[in-house]
Amino acid sequence: MSTQEPATSKPGKTFDRAYSFSFAITLGLVLFIAGLVISLTLGEGTILGMVFGIPLIIAGLAVPLFMMRDQFKQSDVNGPCPHCGEPIKTSDATIRLECPVCHGLIVVKDSKLYQAGVN
């Protein structure tokens, strides 16, 4: 075996977020389509379609939003510019920005500010 074998990586937060997003969307679609099918097939002339179909349609719209509520949160990132020390305020959704004073490129990673291109 050589010493330059690639390191195996464990699935992390990105994989978990992608899986939970896919699961939430799939579950919402299944509920929504089931509600439509029940409403359109059993709903003709009976109240059964409204009793079961309409709540399933509403659940199909609400369940993905409820399951993904953690993904909609943002937090502020405050810190000095790594180039000039000027105070910078941004959100954790920002990937890269430019300092308004020195125009240096800043990368936001793990709620901290770093110089672009420096690890």
Biopython code that builds the backbone (N, CA, C, O; Angstrom):
import numpy as np
from Bio.PDB.StructureBuilder import StructureBuilder

atoms = [
    (1, "MET", "N", (0.832, -1.192, 0.000)),
    (1, "MET", "CA", (0.000, 0.000, 0.000)),
    (1, "MET", "C", (0.870, 1.246, 0.000)),
    (1, "MET", "O", (1.882, 1.304, 0.698)),
    (2, "SER", "N", (0.485, 2.219, -0.764)),
    (2, "SER", "CA", (1.284, 3.432, -0.820)),
    (2, "SER", "C", (0.853, 4.403, 0.267)),
    (2, "SER", "O", (-0.234, 4.291, 0.834)),
    (3, "THR", "N", (1.718, 5.341, 0.536)),
    (3, "THR", "CA", (1.421, 6.324, 1.576)),
    (3, "THR", "C", (0.556, 7.457, 1.062)),
    (3, "THR", "O", (0.132, 8.311, 1.841)),
    (4, "GLN", "N", (0.284, 7.482, -0.240)),
    (4, "GLN", "CA", (-0.491, 8.564, -0.806)),
    (4, "GLN", "C", (-1.910, 8.131, -1.171)),
    (4, "GLN", "O", (-2.486, 8.639, -2.133)),
    (5, "GLU", "N", (-2.467, 7.207, -0.416)),
    (5, "GLU", "CA", (-3.846, 6.784, -0.646)),
    (5, "GLU", "C", (-4.785, 7.888, -0.200)),
    (5, "GLU", "O", (-4.518, 8.560, 0.796)),
    (6, "PRO", "N", (-5.866, 8.084, -0.909)),
    (6, "PRO", "CA", (-6.808, 9.124, -0.490)),
    (6, "PRO", "C", (-7.484, 8.745, 0.824)),
    (6, "PRO", "O", (-7.835, 7.587, 1.053)),
    (7, "ALA", "N", (-7.651, 9.720, 1.653)),
    (7, "ALA", "CA", (-8.313, 9.490, 2.940)),
    (7, "ALA", "C", (-9.806, 9.322, 2.712)),
    (7, "ALA", "O", (-10.408, 10.047, 1.920)),
    (8, "THR", "N", (-10.386, 8.381, 3.398)),
    (8, "THR", "CA", (-11.828, 8.191, 3.292)),
    (8, "THR", "C", (-12.515, 9.245, 4.136)),
    (8, "THR", "O", (-12.069, 9.563, 5.238)),
    (9, "SER", "N", (-13.578, 9.771, 3.623)),
    (9, "SER", "CA", (-14.295, 10.808, 4.353)),
    (9, "SER", "C", (-15.629, 10.271, 4.832)),
    (9, "SER", "O", (-16.301, 9.498, 4.148)),
    (10, "LYS", "N", (-15.981, 10.697, 6.001)),
    (10, "LYS", "CA", (-17.275, 10.321, 6.568)),
    (10, "LYS", "C", (-18.318, 11.309, 6.104)),
    (10, "LYS", "O", (-18.019, 12.490, 5.928)),
    (11, "PRO", "N", (-19.541, 10.843, 5.904)),
    (11, "PRO", "CA", (-20.590, 11.791, 5.543)),
    (11, "PRO", "C", (-20.787, 12.777, 6.686)),
    (11, "PRO", "O", (-20.925, 12.385, 7.845)),
    (12, "GLY", "N", (-20.797, 14.037, 6.348)),
    (12, "GLY", "CA", (-20.906, 15.051, 7.387)),
    (12, "GLY", "C", (-22.212, 15.785, 7.329)),
    (12, "GLY", "O", (-23.233, 15.252, 6.895)),
    (13, "LYS", "N", (-22.162, 17.034, 7.780)),
    (13, "LYS", "CA", (-23.360, 17.847, 7.842)),
    (13, "LYS", "C", (-23.963, 18.091, 6.474)),
    (13, "LYS", "O", (-25.186, 18.124, 6.334)),
    (14, "THR", "N", (-23.129, 18.263, 5.463)),
    (14, "THR", "CA", (-23.647, 18.523, 4.121)),
    (14, "THR", "C", (-24.483, 17.355, 3.634)),
    (14, "THR", "O", (-25.567, 17.550, 3.084)),
    (15, "PHE", "N", (-23.983, 16.131, 3.834)),
    (15, "PHE", "CA", (-24.744, 14.952, 3.425)),
    (15, "PHE", "C", (-26.032, 14.852, 4.213)),
    (15, "PHE", "O", (-27.079, 14.559, 3.637)),
    (16, "ASP", "N", (-25.986, 15.088, 5.519)),
    (16, "ASP", "CA", (-27.183, 15.010, 6.346)),
    (16, "ASP", "C", (-28.214, 16.040, 5.922)),
    (16, "ASP", "O", (-29.408, 15.744, 5.876)),
    (17, "ARG", "N", (-27.759, 17.249, 5.613)),
    (17, "ARG", "CA", (-28.689, 18.292, 5.185)),
    (17, "ARG", "C", (-29.315, 17.943, 3.839)),
    (17, "ARG", "O", (-30.514, 18.137, 3.640)),
    (18, "ALA", "N", (-28.515, 17.434, 2.926)),
    (18, "ALA", "CA", (-29.042, 17.068, 1.611)),
    (18, "ALA", "C", (-30.039, 15.923, 1.734)),
    (18, "ALA", "O", (-31.078, 15.932, 1.074)),
    (19, "TYR", "N", (-29.734, 14.942, 2.568)),
    (19, "TYR", "CA", (-30.643, 13.815, 2.762)),
    (19, "TYR", "C", (-31.942, 14.278, 3.409)),
    (19, "TYR", "O", (-33.021, 13.882, 2.966)),
    (20, "SER", "N", (-31.863, 15.102, 4.439)),
    (20, "SER", "CA", (-33.086, 15.551, 5.114)),
    (20, "SER", "C", (-33.912, 16.445, 4.194)),
    (20, "SER", "O", (-35.142, 16.400, 4.233)),
    (21, "PHE", "N", (-33.252, 17.256, 3.368)),
    (21, "PHE", "CA", (-33.987, 18.082, 2.414)),
    (21, "PHE", "C", (-34.716, 17.211, 1.400)),
    (21, "PHE", "O", (-35.892, 17.438, 1.117)),
    (22, "SER", "N", (-34.022, 16.215, 0.852)),
    (22, "SER", "CA", (-34.637, 15.316, -0.124)),
    (22, "SER", "C", (-35.796, 14.542, 0.492)),
    (22, "SER", "O", (-36.845, 14.380, -0.131)),
    (23, "PHE", "N", (-35.601, 14.066, 1.717)),
    (23, "PHE", "CA", (-36.659, 13.321, 2.399)),
    (23, "PHE", "C", (-37.877, 14.209, 2.645)),
    (23, "PHE", "O", (-39.010, 13.774, 2.440)),
    (24, "ALA", "N", (-37.654, 15.449, 3.083)),
    (24, "ALA", "CA", (-38.769, 16.359, 3.352)),
    (24, "ALA", "C", (-39.548, 16.665, 2.076)),
    (24, "ALA", "O", (-40.779, 16.670, 2.092)),
    (25, "ILE", "N", (-38.850, 16.918, 0.979)),
    (25, "ILE", "CA", (-39.518, 17.214, -0.284)),
    (25, "ILE", "C", (-40.282, 15.995, -0.791)),
    (25, "ILE", "O", (-41.410, 16.120, -1.266)),
    (26, "THR", "N", (-39.667, 14.814, -0.690)),
    (26, "THR", "CA", (-40.326, 13.582, -1.140)),
    (26, "THR", "C", (-41.579, 13.308, -0.328)),
    (26, "THR", "O", (-42.626, 12.980, -0.886)),
    (27, "LEU", "N", (-41.477, 13.439, 0.978)),
    (27, "LEU", "CA", (-42.639, 13.211, 1.842)),
    (27, "LEU", "C", (-43.752, 14.209, 1.530)),
    (27, "LEU", "O", (-44.926, 13.842, 1.486)),
    (28, "GLY", "N", (-43.381, 15.470, 1.315)),
    (28, "GLY", "CA", (-44.376, 16.479, 0.966)),
    (28, "GLY", "C", (-45.064, 16.176, -0.349)),
    (28, "GLY", "O", (-46.279, 16.336, -0.465)),
    (29, "LEU", "N", (-44.296, 15.738, -1.348)),
    (29, "LEU", "CA", (-44.892, 15.392, -2.636)),
    (29, "LEU", "C", (-45.827, 14.196, -2.528)),
    (29, "LEU", "O", (-46.902, 14.188, -3.127)),
    (30, "VAL", "N", (-45.420, 13.192, -1.770)),
    (30, "VAL", "CA", (-46.274, 12.004, -1.604)),
    (30, "VAL", "C", (-47.586, 12.386, -0.928)),
    (30, "VAL", "O", (-48.656, 11.965, -1.368)),
    (31, "LEU", "N", (-47.511, 13.180, 0.136)),
    (31, "LEU", "CA", (-48.732, 13.604, 0.830)),
    (31, "LEU", "C", (-49.619, 14.460, -0.083)),
    (31, "LEU", "O", (-50.837, 14.283, -0.123)),
    (32, "PHE", "N", (-48.998, 15.382, -0.807)),
    (32, "PHE", "CA", (-49.762, 16.271, -1.682)),
    (32, "PHE", "C", (-50.449, 15.486, -2.801)),
    (32, "PHE", "O", (-51.630, 15.696, -3.078)),
    (33, "ILE", "N", (-49.708, 14.588, -3.438)),
    (33, "ILE", "CA", (-50.293, 13.795, -4.531)),
    (33, "ILE", "C", (-51.368, 12.856, -4.014)),
    (33, "ILE", "O", (-52.394, 12.667, -4.667)),
    (34, "ALA", "N", (-51.142, 12.259, -2.835)),
    (34, "ALA", "CA", (-52.174, 11.397, -2.241)),
    (34, "ALA", "C", (-53.436, 12.206, -1.949)),
    (34, "ALA", "O", (-54.549, 11.730, -2.177)),
    (35, "GLY", "N", (-53.265, 13.418, -1.449)),
    (35, "GLY", "CA", (-54.423, 14.278, -1.198)),
    (35, "GLY", "C", (-55.171, 14.632, -2.468)),
    (35, "GLY", "O", (-56.402, 14.655, -2.483)),
    (36, "LEU", "N", (-54.435, 14.907, -3.531)),
    (36, "LEU", "CA", (-55.086, 15.202, -4.810)),
    (36, "LEU", "C", (-55.843, 13.991, -5.349)),
    (36, "LEU", "O", (-56.978, 14.117, -5.810)),
    (37, "VAL", "N", (-55.215, 12.821, -5.289)),
    (37, "VAL", "CA", (-55.864, 11.613, -5.795)),
    (37, "VAL", "C", (-57.131, 11.312, -5.009)),
    (37, "VAL", "O", (-58.171, 11.005, -5.593)),
    (38, "ILE", "N", (-57.048, 11.400, -3.697)),
    (38, "ILE", "CA", (-58.230, 11.123, -2.866)),
    (38, "ILE", "C", (-59.316, 12.157, -3.129)),
    (38, "ILE", "O", (-60.491, 11.812, -3.250)),
    (39, "SER", "N", (-58.921, 13.438, -3.218)),
    (39, "SER", "CA", (-59.926, 14.485, -3.452)),
    (39, "SER", "C", (-60.602, 14.338, -4.811)),
    (39, "SER", "O", (-61.809, 14.546, -4.935)),
    (40, "LEU", "N", (-59.828, 13.982, -5.822)),
    (40, "LEU", "CA", (-60.396, 13.919, -7.168)),
    (40, "LEU", "C", (-61.153, 12.622, -7.444)),
    (40, "LEU", "O", (-62.097, 12.615, -8.235)),
    (41, "THR", "N", (-60.752, 11.526, -6.801)),
    (41, "THR", "CA", (-61.433, 10.256, -7.074)),
    (41, "THR", "C", (-62.580, 10.003, -6.106)),
    (41, "THR", "O", (-63.681, 9.641, -6.521)),
    (42, "LEU", "N", (-62.321, 10.193, -4.818)),
    (42, "LEU", "CA", (-63.376, 9.934, -3.834)),
    (42, "LEU", "C", (-64.228, 11.167, -3.552)),
    (42, "LEU", "O", (-65.293, 11.061, -2.943)),
    (43, "GLY", "N", (-63.767, 12.326, -3.988)),
    (43, "GLY", "CA", (-64.462, 13.564, -3.665)),
    (43, "GLY", "C", (-65.677, 13.862, -4.512)),
    (43, "GLY", "O", (-66.401, 14.818, -4.231)),
    (44, "GLU", "N", (-65.918, 13.075, -5.534)),
    (44, "GLU", "CA", (-67.059, 13.350, -6.395)),
    (44, "GLU", "C", (-68.363, 12.918, -5.720)),
    (44, "GLU", "O", (-68.710, 11.737, -5.709)),
    (45, "GLY", "N", (-69.054, 13.867, -5.176)),
    (45, "GLY", "CA", (-70.361, 13.602, -4.596)),
    (45, "GLY", "C", (-70.323, 13.103, -3.162)),
    (45, "GLY", "O", (-71.385, 12.922, -2.567)),
    (46, "THR", "N", (-69.153, 12.872, -2.577)),
    (46, "THR", "CA", (-69.096, 12.423, -1.182)),
    (46, "THR", "C", (-68.237, 13.383, -0.374)),
    (46, "THR", "O", (-67.422, 14.127, -0.920)),
    (47, "ILE", "N", (-68.431, 13.349, 0.899)),
    (47, "ILE", "CA", (-67.640, 14.192, 1.800)),
    (47, "ILE", "C", (-66.320, 13.525, 2.177)),
    (47, "ILE", "O", (-65.450, 14.158, 2.775)),
    (48, "LEU", "N", (-66.173, 12.250, 1.828)),
    (48, "LEU", "CA", (-64.971, 11.492, 2.172)),
    (48, "LEU", "C", (-63.717, 12.109, 1.542)),
    (48, "LEU", "O", (-62.661, 12.135, 2.175)),
    (49, "GLY", "N", (-63.820, 12.594, 0.329)),
    (49, "GLY", "CA", (-62.683, 13.222, -0.334)),
    (49, "GLY", "C", (-62.231, 14.490, 0.356)),
    (49, "GLY", "O", (-61.035, 14.773, 0.433)),
    (50, "MET", "N", (-63.196, 15.259, 0.863)),
    (50, "MET", "CA", (-62.836, 16.489, 1.572)),
    (50, "MET", "C", (-62.267, 16.196, 2.950)),
    (50, "MET", "O", (-61.365, 16.896, 3.412)),
    (51, "VAL", "N", (-62.783, 15.174, 3.604)),
    (51, "VAL", "CA", (-62.322, 14.863, 4.966)),
    (51, "VAL", "C", (-60.884, 14.356, 4.956)),
    (51, "VAL", "O", (-60.105, 14.696, 5.846)),
    (52, "PHE", "N", (-60.525, 13.553, 3.966)),
    (52, "PHE", "CA", (-59.178, 12.994, 3.922)),
    (52, "PHE", "C", (-58.265, 13.702, 2.920)),
    (52, "PHE", "O", (-57.068, 13.839, 3.172)),
    (53, "GLY", "N", (-58.802, 14.147, 1.807)),
    (53, "GLY", "CA", (-57.979, 14.723, 0.744)),
    (53, "GLY", "C", (-57.426, 16.095, 1.058)),
    (53, "GLY", "O", (-56.231, 16.336, 0.887)),
    (54, "ILE", "N", (-58.279, 17.001, 1.517)),
    (54, "ILE", "CA", (-57.847, 18.368, 1.795)),
    (54, "ILE", "C", (-56.792, 18.414, 2.908)),
    (54, "ILE", "O", (-55.797, 19.120, 2.746)),
    (55, "PRO", "N", (-56.958, 17.696, 4.034)),
    (55, "PRO", "CA", (-55.881, 17.700, 5.044)),
    (55, "PRO", "C", (-54.561, 17.127, 4.524)),
    (55, "PRO", "O", (-53.490, 17.584, 4.923)),
    (56, "LEU", "N", (-54.631, 16.135, 3.639)),
    (56, "LEU", "CA", (-53.388, 15.596, 3.067)),
    (56, "LEU", "C", (-52.705, 16.620, 2.162)),
    (56, "LEU", "O", (-51.477, 16.707, 2.147)),
    (57, "ILE", "N", (-53.473, 17.381, 1.419)),
    (57, "ILE", "CA", (-52.895, 18.431, 0.577)),
    (57, "ILE", "C", (-52.226, 19.488, 1.449)),
    (57, "ILE", "O", (-51.108, 19.914, 1.158)),
    (58, "ILE", "N", (-52.893, 19.907, 2.502)),
    (58, "ILE", "CA", (-52.325, 20.901, 3.417)),
    (58, "ILE", "C", (-51.074, 20.340, 4.104)),
    (58, "ILE", "O", (-50.079, 21.049, 4.255)),
    (59, "ALA", "N", (-51.125, 19.080, 4.516)),
    (59, "ALA", "CA", (-49.950, 18.454, 5.136)),
    (59, "ALA", "C", (-48.797, 18.362, 4.144)),
    (59, "ALA", "O", (-47.642, 18.542, 4.529)),
    (60, "GLY", "N", (-49.088, 18.086, 2.876)),
    (60, "GLY", "CA", (-48.044, 18.026, 1.857)),
    (60, "GLY", "C", (-47.346, 19.352, 1.653)),
    (60, "GLY", "O", (-46.176, 19.380, 1.270)),
    (61, "LEU", "N", (-48.034, 20.449, 1.899)),
    (61, "LEU", "CA", (-47.421, 21.767, 1.806)),
    (61, "LEU", "C", (-46.700, 22.167, 3.094)),
    (61, "LEU", "O", (-45.666, 22.833, 3.043)),
    (62, "ALA", "N", (-47.241, 21.765, 4.248)),
    (62, "ALA", "CA", (-46.701, 22.211, 5.530)),
    (62, "ALA", "C", (-45.559, 21.341, 6.054)),
    (62, "ALA", "O", (-44.636, 21.857, 6.684)),
    (63, "VAL", "N", (-45.605, 20.040, 5.806)),
    (63, "VAL", "CA", (-44.603, 19.134, 6.380)),
    (63, "VAL", "C", (-43.179, 19.473, 5.930)),
    (63, "VAL", "O", (-42.289, 19.500, 6.780)),
    (64, "PRO", "N", (-42.907, 19.733, 4.639)),
    (64, "PRO", "CA", (-41.527, 20.091, 4.275)),
    (64, "PRO", "C", (-41.038, 21.373, 4.945)),
    (64, "PRO", "O", (-39.876, 21.463, 5.341)),
    (65, "LEU", "N", (-41.919, 22.359, 5.071)),
    (65, "LEU", "CA", (-41.517, 23.588, 5.756)),
    (65, "LEU", "C", (-41.219, 23.330, 7.223)),
    (65, "LEU", "O", (-40.268, 23.889, 7.770)),
    (66, "PHE", "N", (-42.015, 22.495, 7.863)),
    (66, "PHE", "CA", (-41.795, 22.167, 9.264)),
    (66, "PHE", "C", (-40.511, 21.366, 9.448)),
    (66, "PHE", "O", (-39.751, 21.616, 10.384)),
    (67, "MET", "N", (-40.268, 20.409, 8.561)),
    (67, "MET", "CA", (-39.070, 19.577, 8.689)),
    (67, "MET", "C", (-37.791, 20.351, 8.392)),
    (67, "MET", "O", (-36.736, 20.022, 8.934)),
    (68, "MET", "N", (-37.862, 21.359, 7.554)),
    (68, "MET", "CA", (-36.670, 22.103, 7.158)),
    (68, "MET", "C", (-36.531, 23.434, 7.883)),
    (68, "MET", "O", (-35.770, 24.292, 7.434)),
    (69, "ARG", "N", (-37.237, 23.633, 8.983)),
    (69, "ARG", "CA", (-37.197, 24.913, 9.679)),
    (69, "ARG", "C", (-35.802, 25.262, 10.188)),
    (69, "ARG", "O", (-35.492, 26.445, 10.329)),
    (70, "ASP", "N", (-34.948, 24.272, 10.468)),
    (70, "ASP", "CA", (-33.597, 24.549, 10.936)),
    (70, "ASP", "C", (-32.729, 25.159, 9.832)),
    (70, "ASP", "O", (-31.788, 25.897, 10.123)),
    (71, "GLN", "N", (-33.035, 24.857, 8.579)),
    (71, "GLN", "CA", (-32.230, 25.340, 7.466)),
    (71, "GLN", "C", (-32.493, 26.810, 7.156)),
    (71, "GLN", "O", (-31.695, 27.447, 6.467)),
    (72, "PHE", "N", (-33.601, 27.355, 7.655)),
    (72, "PHE", "CA", (-33.946, 28.731, 7.355)),
    (72, "PHE", "C", (-33.339, 29.720, 8.346)),
    (72, "PHE", "O", (-33.494, 30.930, 8.181)),
    (73, "LYS", "N", (-32.651, 29.220, 9.371)),
    (73, "LYS", "CA", (-32.049, 30.092, 10.379)),
    (73, "LYS", "C", (-30.725, 30.626, 9.867)),
    (73, "LYS", "O", (-29.955, 29.911, 9.225)),
    (74, "GLN", "N", (-30.473, 31.894, 10.160)),
    (74, "GLN", "CA", (-29.200, 32.522, 9.848)),
    (74, "GLN", "C", (-28.697, 33.213, 11.090)),
    (74, "GLN", "O", (-29.482, 33.704, 11.901)),
    (75, "SER", "N", (-27.408, 33.251, 11.236)),
    (75, "SER", "CA", (-26.835, 33.965, 12.364)),
    (75, "SER", "C", (-25.825, 34.980, 11.849)),
    (75, "SER", "O", (-25.258, 34.823, 10.768)),
    (76, "ASP", "N", (-25.615, 36.009, 12.632)),
    (76, "ASP", "CA", (-24.680, 37.058, 12.253)),
    (76, "ASP", "C", (-23.255, 36.626, 12.557)),
    (76, "ASP", "O", (-23.000, 35.906, 13.522)),
    (77, "VAL", "N", (-22.340, 37.077, 11.724)),
    (77, "VAL", "CA", (-20.913, 36.853, 11.927)),
    (77, "VAL", "C", (-20.272, 38.227, 12.073)),
    (77, "VAL", "O", (-20.331, 39.052, 11.162)),
    (78, "ASN", "N", (-19.669, 38.458, 13.216)),
    (78, "ASN", "CA", (-18.995, 39.721, 13.493)),
    (78, "ASN", "C", (-17.525, 39.438, 13.742)),
    (78, "ASN", "O", (-17.171, 38.443, 14.375)),
    (79, "GLY", "N", (-16.680, 40.313, 13.245)),
    (79, "GLY", "CA", (-15.253, 40.159, 13.499)),
    (79, "GLY", "C", (-14.457, 41.185, 12.732)),
    (79, "GLY", "O", (-14.993, 41.898, 11.883)),
    (80, "PRO", "N", (-13.173, 41.257, 13.033)),
    (80, "PRO", "CA", (-12.327, 42.207, 12.312)),
    (80, "PRO", "C", (-11.928, 41.660, 10.948)),
    (80, "PRO", "O", (-11.837, 40.448, 10.754)),
    (81, "CYS", "N", (-11.694, 42.564, 10.013)),
    (81, "CYS", "CA", (-11.199, 42.172, 8.694)),
    (81, "CYS", "C", (-9.816, 41.550, 8.882)),
    (81, "CYS", "O", (-8.967, 42.140, 9.550)),
    (82, "PRO", "N", (-9.574, 40.381, 8.311)),
    (82, "PRO", "CA", (-8.261, 39.754, 8.470)),
    (82, "PRO", "C", (-7.136, 40.526, 7.775)),
    (82, "PRO", "O", (-5.960, 40.270, 8.036)),
    (83, "HIS", "N", (-7.487, 41.466, 6.896)),
    (83, "HIS", "CA", (-6.478, 42.253, 6.187)),
    (83, "HIS", "C", (-6.132, 43.540, 6.934)),
    (83, "HIS", "O", (-4.959, 43.835, 7.164)),
    (84, "CYS", "N", (-7.164, 44.309, 7.313)),
    (84, "CYS", "CA", (-6.908, 45.635, 7.886)),
    (84, "CYS", "C", (-7.432, 45.807, 9.305)),
    (84, "CYS", "O", (-7.084, 46.789, 9.961)),
    (85, "GLY", "N", (-8.251, 44.894, 9.800)),
    (85, "GLY", "CA", (-8.766, 44.991, 11.161)),
    (85, "GLY", "C", (-10.066, 45.761, 11.293)),
    (85, "GLY", "O", (-10.581, 45.908, 12.402)),
    (86, "GLU", "N", (-10.601, 46.251, 10.202)),
    (86, "GLU", "CA", (-11.876, 46.982, 10.228)),
    (86, "GLU", "C", (-12.994, 46.037, 10.661)),
    (86, "GLU", "O", (-13.032, 44.898, 10.196)),
    (87, "PRO", "N", (-13.917, 46.472, 11.543)),
    (87, "PRO", "CA", (-15.022, 45.596, 11.956)),
    (87, "PRO", "C", (-15.932, 45.251, 10.774)),
    (87, "PRO", "O", (-16.348, 46.130, 10.019)),
    (88, "ILE", "N", (-16.230, 43.964, 10.629)),
    (88, "ILE", "CA", (-17.082, 43.463, 9.552)),
    (88, "ILE", "C", (-18.281, 42.772, 10.184)),
    (88, "ILE", "O", (-18.131, 42.001, 11.132)),
    (89, "LYS", "N", (-19.473, 43.050, 9.657)),
    (89, "LYS", "CA", (-20.685, 42.381, 10.107)),
    (89, "LYS", "C", (-21.377, 41.797, 8.885)),
    (89, "LYS", "O", (-21.691, 42.518, 7.938)),
    (90, "THR", "N", (-21.614, 40.489, 8.908)),
    (90, "THR", "CA", (-22.269, 39.806, 7.798)),
    (90, "THR", "C", (-23.066, 38.630, 8.363)),
    (90, "THR", "O", (-23.163, 38.482, 9.581)),
    (91, "SER", "N", (-23.632, 37.797, 7.499)),
    (91, "SER", "CA", (-24.367, 36.619, 7.964)),
    (91, "SER", "C", (-23.586, 35.370, 7.616)),
    (91, "SER", "O", (-22.659, 35.413, 6.807)),
    (92, "ASP", "N", (-23.962, 34.248, 8.233)),
    (92, "ASP", "CA", (-23.277, 32.987, 7.947)),
    (92, "ASP", "C", (-23.632, 32.445, 6.567)),
    (92, "ASP", "O", (-23.015, 31.481, 6.113)),
    (93, "ALA", "N", (-24.609, 33.042, 5.893)),
    (93, "ALA", "CA", (-24.969, 32.622, 4.546)),
    (93, "ALA", "C", (-23.996, 33.189, 3.506)),
    (93, "ALA", "O", (-23.975, 32.738, 2.361)),
    (94, "THR", "N", (-23.194, 34.176, 3.908)),
    (94, "THR", "CA", (-22.219, 34.767, 3.012)),
    (94, "THR", "C", (-21.040, 33.813, 2.845)),
    (94, "THR", "O", (-20.540, 33.259, 3.824)),
    (95, "ILE", "N", (-20.606, 33.625, 1.621)),
    (95, "ILE", "CA", (-19.468, 32.755, 1.357)),
    (95, "ILE", "C", (-18.196, 33.586, 1.215)),
    (95, "ILE", "O", (-17.162, 33.257, 1.797)),
    (96, "ARG", "N", (-18.278, 34.649, 0.447)),
    (96, "ARG", "CA", (-17.114, 35.479, 0.182)),
    (96, "ARG", "C", (-17.584, 36.923, 0.082)),
    (96, "ARG", "O", (-18.646, 37.193, -0.479)),
    (97, "LEU", "N", (-16.805, 37.849, 0.620)),
    (97, "LEU", "CA", (-17.150, 39.251, 0.528)),
    (97, "LEU", "C", (-15.888, 40.078, 0.412)),
    (97, "LEU", "O", (-14.779, 39.573, 0.586)),
    (98, "GLU", "N", (-16.067, 41.351, 0.119)),
    (98, "GLU", "CA", (-14.961, 42.287, -0.022)),
    (98, "GLU", "C", (-15.042, 43.305, 1.092)),
    (98, "GLU", "O", (-16.114, 43.849, 1.359)),
    (99, "CYS", "N", (-13.915, 43.574, 1.752)),
    (99, "CYS", "CA", (-13.873, 44.567, 2.822)),
    (99, "CYS", "C", (-14.175, 45.937, 2.219)),
    (99, "CYS", "O", (-13.588, 46.294, 1.197)),
    (100, "PRO", "N", (-15.078, 46.716, 2.827)),
    (100, "PRO", "CA", (-15.405, 48.026, 2.269)),
    (100, "PRO", "C", (-14.275, 49.042, 2.410)),
    (100, "PRO", "O", (-14.272, 50.055, 1.710)),
    (101, "VAL", "N", (-13.312, 48.790, 3.303)),
    (101, "VAL", "CA", (-12.222, 49.742, 3.527)),
    (101, "VAL", "C", (-10.997, 49.420, 2.668)),
    (101, "VAL", "O", (-10.542, 50.252, 1.884)),
    (102, "CYS", "N", (-10.464, 48.188, 2.830)),
    (102, "CYS", "CA", (-9.221, 47.833, 2.131)),
    (102, "CYS", "C", (-9.464, 47.028, 0.855)),
    (102, "CYS", "O", (-8.520, 46.771, 0.108)),
    (103, "HIS", "N", (-10.701, 46.629, 0.593)),
    (103, "HIS", "CA", (-11.097, 45.862, -0.595)),
    (103, "HIS", "C", (-10.417, 44.492, -0.673)),
    (103, "HIS", "O", (-10.259, 43.936, -1.760)),
    (104, "GLY", "N", (-10.020, 43.956, 0.470)),
    (104, "GLY", "CA", (-9.454, 42.618, 0.505)),
    (104, "GLY", "C", (-10.567, 41.576, 0.486)),
    (104, "GLY", "O", (-11.647, 41.806, 1.029)),
    (105, "LEU", "N", (-10.305, 40.441, -0.134)),
    (105, "LEU", "CA", (-11.302, 39.378, -0.191)),
    (105, "LEU", "C", (-11.314, 38.598, 1.111)),
    (105, "LEU", "O", (-10.267, 38.218, 1.634)),
    (106, "ILE", "N", (-12.528, 38.363, 1.633)),
    (106, "ILE", "CA", (-12.724, 37.682, 2.909)),
    (106, "ILE", "C", (-13.626, 36.484, 2.672)),
    (106, "ILE", "O", (-14.620, 36.575, 1.952)),
    (107, "VAL", "N", (-13.274, 35.365, 3.279)),
    (107, "VAL", "CA", (-14.069, 34.143, 3.194)),
    (107, "VAL", "C", (-14.700, 33.906, 4.559)),
    (107, "VAL", "O", (-14.024, 34.010, 5.583)),
    (108, "VAL", "N", (-15.998, 33.587, 4.580)),
    (108, "VAL", "CA", (-16.702, 33.263, 5.822)),
    (108, "VAL", "C", (-16.809, 31.755, 5.906)),
    (108, "VAL", "O", (-17.419, 31.123, 5.044)),
    (109, "LYS", "N", (-16.213, 31.168, 6.949)),
    (109, "LYS", "CA", (-16.233, 29.723, 7.134)),
    (109, "LYS", "C", (-16.334, 29.425, 8.624)),
    (109, "LYS", "O", (-15.570, 29.963, 9.425)),
    (110, "ASP", "N", (-17.274, 28.571, 8.989)),
    (110, "ASP", "CA", (-17.496, 28.198, 10.390)),
    (110, "ASP", "C", (-17.705, 29.416, 11.275)),
    (110, "ASP", "O", (-17.179, 29.481, 12.386)),
    (111, "SER", "N", (-18.470, 30.376, 10.784)),
    (111, "SER", "CA", (-18.803, 31.613, 11.492)),
    (111, "SER", "C", (-17.574, 32.429, 11.874)),
    (111, "SER", "O", (-17.587, 33.130, 12.886)),
    (112, "LYS", "N", (-16.516, 32.343, 11.077)),
    (112, "LYS", "CA", (-15.303, 33.137, 11.281)),
    (112, "LYS", "C", (-14.879, 33.736, 9.950)),
    (112, "LYS", "O", (-15.228, 33.225, 8.886)),
    (113, "LEU", "N", (-14.121, 34.826, 10.023)),
    (113, "LEU", "CA", (-13.654, 35.514, 8.834)),
    (113, "LEU", "C", (-12.193, 35.141, 8.566)),
    (113, "LEU", "O", (-11.363, 35.169, 9.475)),
    (114, "TYR", "N", (-11.887, 34.795, 7.325)),
    (114, "TYR", "CA", (-10.532, 34.406, 6.924)),
    (114, "TYR", "C", (-10.160, 35.147, 5.647)),
    (114, "TYR", "O", (-11.031, 35.594, 4.900)),
    (115, "GLN", "N", (-8.850, 35.275, 5.403)),
    (115, "GLN", "CA", (-8.373, 35.827, 4.150)),
    (115, "GLN", "C", (-8.678, 34.829, 3.032)),
    (115, "GLN", "O", (-8.551, 33.619, 3.223)),
    (116, "ALA", "N", (-9.077, 35.337, 1.874)),
    (116, "ALA", "CA", (-9.356, 34.443, 0.743)),
    (116, "ALA", "C", (-8.051, 33.843, 0.257)),
    (116, "ALA", "O", (-7.051, 34.544, 0.108)),
    (117, "GLY", "N", (-8.067, 32.529, 0.008)),
    (117, "GLY", "CA", (-6.901, 31.825, -0.482)),
    (117, "GLY", "C", (-5.969, 31.332, 0.585)),
    (117, "GLY", "O", (-4.999, 30.643, 0.269)),
    (118, "VAL", "N", (-6.221, 31.657, 1.859)),
    (118, "VAL", "CA", (-5.386, 31.192, 2.974)),
    (118, "VAL", "C", (-6.183, 30.200, 3.772)),
    (118, "VAL", "O", (-7.303, 30.509, 4.179)),
    (119, "ASN", "N", (-5.651, 29.016, 4.016)),
    (119, "ASN", "CA", (-6.376, 27.987, 4.772)),
    (119, "ASN", "C", (-5.901, 27.946, 6.186)),
    (119, "ASN", "O", (-6.392, 27.143, 6.980)),
]
sb = StructureBuilder()
sb.init_structure("model")
sb.init_model(0)
sb.init_chain("A")
sb.init_seg("    ")
for serial, (resi, resn, name, xyz) in enumerate(atoms, 1):
    if name == "N":
        sb.init_residue(resn, " ", resi, " ")
    sb.init_atom(name, np.array(xyz, "f"), 0.0, 1.0, " ", f" {name:<3s}", serial, name[0])
structure = sb.get_structure()
